[in-house]
Amino acid sequence: MPGAALPRLLQLASPALPVGGYSYSQGLEYAVASALVTDETSALRWIGDVLDLSLSRYEAPLLARAHSAWSDTDLAHVSALNDDWLASRESAELRAETIQMGYSLRRLLHEMGDIDTRLLADLDQLGDIGFPLVWAAVAQHWSIPVAISLNVYLWAWLENQTMAALKTVPLGQACGQRLLFAIGARIPALVERALDLDDTHWSNFAPGHGLASIAHETQYSRLFRS
């Protein structure tokens, strides 16, 4: 990977990136409130299942395909992938989350000052755009290899989920590191599968996750926006 790409990749994945990822739990807060997640073991199972059944089988292969579309400057393909992505969101909160994060990352790219103006114009043409599509655009622009981009994207998601679990269960810091260590070890194999997955086999079928997100919309007391 080119030398400049590594620090840019770390910047893209940093919790300090001002896109609001820390404010979302993607249904985990409801899982805690309903006693589906109560300790380290159940947190590991919940987060690991969402990663395996949803992110790595749909979001990750879609992100890889978006890399290719941006590389070809194929805006029609990017737009179609974005439409599929938004249609796949099981709840209003999940849809609002990805649009807000996509908007925030796109706005940040405008303010950074070193992004190609053509890419910025292409992003602006797409209107409401999901976060994975903007991530793929900037990762491709910064010459980050797709496999590495996917590994880091899934890691960033895992880190946010772990922090949500630490706050809501709650869990201790050492427990959080054990979760990151155990689930993070699965990511390289999941990325390999995602890169080989034909789009006829893409699936985000994880009904428990979807139902938790829907129920969170009317949850009485909440720390997170999803």
FENBELZI-V515169 format. One line per field, one symbol per residue. ss: DSSP state (a for helix, b for strand, c for the rest). phi: phi as a letter, one per 40 degrees, with the letter a starting at -180 (. if undefined). burial: # if it has 16 or more other ideal C-beta (glycine too) atoms within 10 Angstrom, else .. Layout:
ss = ???
phi = ???
burial = ???
This chain:
ss = ccaaaaaaaaaaacccccccaaaccccaaaaaaccccccaaaaaaaaaaaaaaaaaaaaaaaaaaaaaaaacccaaaaaaaaaaaaaccccaaaaaaaaaaaaaaaaaaaaaccccaaaaaaaaacccccaaaaaaaaaaaccccaaaaaaaaaaaaaaaaaaaaaaaccccaaaaaaaaaaaaccaaaaaaaaaaccaaacccccaaaaaaaaaacccccccccc
phi = .ddcccccccccccccccbgdccbbfgcccdcccgcbbaccccccccccccccbccbbccccccccdcccccfccccdccccccccccccacccccccccccccccccccccgbcdccccccccccgcbcdcccdcccccccgcdcccdcdcccccccccccccccccccbccccccccccccccccdcccdccccccccbcabcadccccccccccbccbacbca
burial = ....#..##..##...#.#.##.##########..##..#.###.###.##.###############.##.......##.##..##.####.##############..#.....#...##..#..#..##############.#.#..######.##############.#...##.###..##..#..##..#..#....#.#.#..########.......#.#
